[in-house]
Amino acid sequence: MSFLKNVKTAADLEQERRDALLQQLTNAVQAYLDAGAQERAYDNIFTLCTYATDPNPRFSAEGKAGVAWRGEVWETCNTILNDVLAGARPEPTKEEFIAELPALGWPV
């Protein structure tokens, strides 16, 4: 009966699907955030956000915009993911998912 140890249940398979979906969406969001920051030559979203407290007004404004945008994007991501996992909506493609995320509004 030791062969049964390797048999996956429906719950195991569903958890694996959910984990894979979460990883896929997390990677897509991170790439989206990094690409947004790179529009103004920041290395990534992390680097952009570190400028929020910079004494230079332009860099500080851009950093603060990045911090706010990052929070909005992750909040939207969590809402979409929770709705998908609850069965309230179909699972979007990567392209559909990214299209639903807020755009970065750079300060003037």
C-alpha positions as CSV (number, residue, x, y, z in Angstrom):
1,M,0.0,0.0,0.0
2,S,3.0,2.3,0.0
3,F,2.2,3.3,-3.6
4,L,-0.8,5.3,-2.3
5,K,1.5,7.9,-0.7
6,N,2.2,9.3,-4.1
7,V,-1.4,9.5,-5.2
8,K,-2.7,13.0,-5.4
9,T,-6.2,13.8,-4.3
10,A,-8.5,16.3,-6.0
11,A,-7.8,18.7,-3.2
12,D,-4.0,18.3,-3.8
13,L,-4.4,19.0,-7.5
14,E,-6.6,22.0,-6.8
15,Q,-4.1,23.4,-4.4
16,E,-1.3,22.9,-6.9
17,R,-3.5,24.8,-9.5
18,R,-4.1,27.6,-7.1
19,D,-0.4,27.8,-6.2
20,A,0.6,27.9,-9.9
21,L,-2.0,30.6,-10.6
22,L,-0.7,32.7,-7.7
23,Q,2.9,32.3,-8.9
24,Q,1.9,33.2,-12.5
25,L,0.0,36.3,-11.5
26,T,2.7,37.4,-9.0
27,N,5.4,37.1,-11.7
28,A,3.2,39.1,-14.2
29,V,2.5,41.8,-11.7
30,Q,6.1,42.2,-10.7
31,A,7.1,42.4,-14.4
32,Y,4.3,45.0,-15.0
33,L,5.5,47.1,-12.0
34,D,9.1,47.0,-13.1
35,A,8.3,47.9,-16.7
36,G,6.3,50.9,-15.4
37,A,9.3,52.1,-13.3
38,Q,11.6,51.6,-16.3
39,E,9.6,54.1,-18.3
40,R,11.6,56.8,-16.5
41,A,14.9,54.9,-16.3
42,Y,14.5,53.5,-12.8
43,D,15.9,49.9,-12.4
44,N,12.6,48.5,-11.1
45,I,9.6,49.4,-8.9
46,F,11.7,48.9,-5.7
47,T,14.2,51.5,-6.9
48,L,11.5,53.9,-7.9
49,C,9.8,53.7,-4.5
50,T,13.0,54.4,-2.6
51,Y,12.9,57.9,-4.1
52,A,9.7,58.8,-2.2
53,T,11.7,60.6,0.5
54,D,14.3,62.1,-1.8
55,P,15.0,65.8,-1.2
56,N,14.8,66.4,-4.9
57,P,11.1,67.4,-5.5
58,R,10.9,65.6,-8.9
59,F,12.3,62.4,-7.7
60,S,10.3,62.5,-4.5
61,A,7.1,63.1,-6.5
62,E,7.9,60.2,-8.9
63,G,8.8,57.9,-5.9
64,K,5.5,58.7,-4.1
65,A,3.6,58.1,-7.3
66,G,5.3,54.7,-7.6
67,V,4.5,53.8,-4.0
68,A,0.8,54.7,-4.5
69,W,0.6,52.9,-7.8
70,R,2.3,49.7,-6.5
71,G,-0.3,49.5,-3.7
72,E,-3.2,50.0,-6.2
73,V,-1.8,47.4,-8.5
74,W,-1.4,44.8,-5.7
75,E,-4.9,45.6,-4.4
76,T,-6.4,45.0,-7.8
77,C,-4.4,41.8,-8.2
78,N,-5.7,40.5,-4.9
79,T,-9.3,41.3,-5.8
80,I,-9.0,39.5,-9.1
81,L,-7.3,36.5,-7.6
82,N,-9.8,36.2,-4.8
83,D,-12.7,36.5,-7.3
84,V,-11.2,33.8,-9.5
85,L,-10.5,31.4,-6.5
86,A,-14.0,32.0,-5.2
87,G,-15.5,31.1,-8.6
88,A,-17.0,34.5,-9.0
89,R,-15.3,35.1,-12.3
90,P,-13.4,33.1,-14.9
91,E,-9.6,33.0,-14.7
92,P,-8.2,35.7,-17.0
93,T,-5.4,35.2,-19.5
94,K,-2.2,37.0,-18.6
95,E,-3.0,39.7,-21.1
96,E,-6.5,40.2,-19.8
97,F,-5.2,40.3,-16.2
98,I,-2.5,42.9,-17.0
99,A,-5.1,45.0,-18.9
100,E,-7.2,45.2,-15.7
101,L,-4.4,46.6,-13.6
102,P,-4.2,50.4,-13.0
103,A,-1.8,52.4,-15.1
104,L,1.0,54.4,-13.5
105,G,0.2,58.1,-13.5
106,W,3.5,59.9,-13.5
107,P,3.6,63.4,-12.0
108,V,4.0,66.2,-14.4
